[in-house]
Amino acid sequence: MTDPQTGLSLRLEVSRQYKQVIWEFDILWGVKLVRPELAVRLAG
């Protein structure tokens, strides 16, 4: 999900294991591609 005001991409992942719940929260940001020849666009 991308925030429309700031442009930050956010991700929340919940993993359930035996008697455990693991929450992972990631924020992606940047201003420039370091190696644009390696960039890909994923659609799903």
Order of alpha helices (4+ residues) and beta strands (2+ residues): beta-beta
